[in-house]
Amino acid sequence: MTLDEKVNSLEVALTKVEERSKSNTKRLDEIEADMKENNNLIIAIKELATETKYMREDLNKTIERLDKLENKDINKWDKFKWLLVAGIVTIVLVFLAVQIGLK
């Protein structure tokens, strides 16, 4: 192999290496852009998870307050029913007492 053939061979090899280098650089640039986008998405997901956590805590507090309000009305209704029953029983006993002559 002559010196010119060796130089041509090296030039061809060098050209291929440069083309491959450019191709790899382009691919690396695309991957870096994708990585930045993925990092931004990860940060956004973390923020959403945090906000969801706080919203869940607020929802739990709201549910507890609602349960207390609902139970409050139920307790009032139960008290009213017992007062109604006690009043009816009292009326019936007074009526019976009057019927048998007690004053």
ABEGO torsion letter per residue (X at the ends): XBAAAAAAAAAAAAAAAAAAAAAAAAAAAAAAAAAAAAAAAAAAAAAAAAAAAAAAAAAAAAAAAAAAAAAAAAAAAAAAAAAAAAAAAAAAAAAAAAAAGBX
